[in-house]
Amino acid sequence: MNNGGKFNTLVEEVIELSKNYGQVSLEKEDVDKIQVIYDYDKAEYLAYEEVYGEEEDSWKDIRELKMSDVWERYYDLTDAEKPRELEEIVEVIAENLRQSLEDYDAFFEDIVADLNNCAISRAVNGTKNNFFESIFKLHRSGYLPCGWCGDYPDGGIIAYRG
């Protein structure tokens, strides 16, 4: 499947993670400014209720703002440079996660969105987007990104570890 253009191998890494989600290394990869929490209820609160910074952005808002940078870069590419089959990529990732996550997870939609965004970011930017590379590395290492530490945009990601 040549679905990531010149960054196909990087996109395939995300797809492979979606096939084997949960069967990951327990070592946190080198990710800057990460705060780890171990309280599931706090992770849910940070992900769905807490707001960050003067603009009072939610965790979902922050991820969408970061993704808008990726889409801006995508639309700046010529048609020949644009990666193909992005819709197929996100469908494959979602289906893989449905099969690899044994129990229904309250964070399922967030995991799908994160890995989809990581794959699209890699298809467009390679590994140049530090935010989505951090998100990818955290998921691959068994952490669940769930919030922001600091006054956004200053600070860093909070990740849950069960």
N, C-alpha and C positions, 0 to 999 in steps of 0.2 A: 504494500500500500504506500504509494508515494504521496502522502497527504500533508507533508509539511514543507514542500518545496526544498530549498537549499538547506533547511534546518530539519529535514525529515528524521534523522536519527534522534534529535532532541525531543521531537514530538512523540516518537515511538517510545521513549523512556516514560513519558507520562501515561501513554496507553498501557504499557506494561505494568506500571504501578496500579492502574485502575483494575487490571486483571487479578492482581495479587494483593489488594488493599488489606492491610492488617497483618500481613506477613512481612514485616519490615525489620530493619536493624533497630536496636534499642539505643543506639548512640546518636546523640544530637549532632548533626553535621554543623560545620562552621557557618553559623548564621548570626549576623551582628544584631545587637540590641534586643535579644529575646528574653522575655520574662516568662518563666514556666510556673504554672499553677497546677494543683492536683485536686481541686474541688470541682466536681461536675456541675453542681448548682451555680457556683460562681462563674464557670465557663458559659453556662446558658445565659446568665444575667448579662455578662459582658458582651456576648454575641448578639443578644436580642433586645436588651433594654438600655444599657449604658450608652451615653453619648460622649463624644470626645471633641476637645478644642472649642474655640470661640464659635465656630459654625454649628456646634452640637451635632456632628456627624455620628451616625451609628456605625458599627463595624461593617454592616452591609454597604452603607454609603461610602466608606473609605475604600472598600474593595472595588466598588463601581467607579469611583473617581480614578483610581489607579488603572482600571480597565479602559476608561475613556482615553487615557494616554496611548494605550496600545491601539485602539481603534483609530485614533487620529493618525498614528504612524501608518496603519494599514491603508487608510484612504489616501495617504500621500504617495503610496507606491504606484508604479505604473501597472497596468493590467498584466503585463508579462512578469512582473516581480511578485504579484500577489499570490500567496499560497492558495492552493485549490482544495476543495473538499472539506472546508472547515465545518460545514454542517454535519457531514458524515463523521468527522472526528468526534464532535461532541456527543453524537448519538452512540458511538462505540464506547466512549468513556462511561456514559450513563448506564448503558446495558452491562458493561463489565462490573461496575460498582454494585448494581442490583444483584448480580450473581456472587460477588466476592464478599459483600457485607452480609453475614449470616443473620444477624438480628436487625430489626428495624432500628435505626439510629436516629435520634432527634436531630442530629446534625447532617443527615443524609443529603439533603438538598444543598447544604453549604459545601459539603465535600465534593459533590458533583460540580457545583459552580466553580469551586477553587481549581479542581483539576482541569475543567474545561478552559478556564481563564489561563492557567499555566500553559496548556497545550497551544492555545491561540497566541499567547504572548511569545512562546518559543517559535512558533511558525513564522511570526512577523519579525521578531527581534533577536532570535537566537537566545543567548543567555544574558543579554544586556539589561534586561529589566530586573533590577535587584529585588524589588518587592515580590514579584511573582516567582523569582528563583528562590527567595526565602520561603515563600508559601510551599513551593514544591518540595524543597529540602526538608521542611518540617513534616509534611505529610509522609514523605518517604522514610523519615526517621521515627514515625509513630506518634507524632505530636499533632494536635488539632489547633490550628490558628483560630483564635476566638475573640480577640479584642486588641485594643491599642493601649500602650503604656505611655503616658505623657500627654502633652497638650498638642494634639495633631495640628500640623504635620510633623512636629518635633516628637521624638521618642521612637518607639519600636513596637513590634508585635508581641502580644501575649498569646501563649500557646498552652493548651490543656494537655496533661498527660495522665491517663487513667492508671 
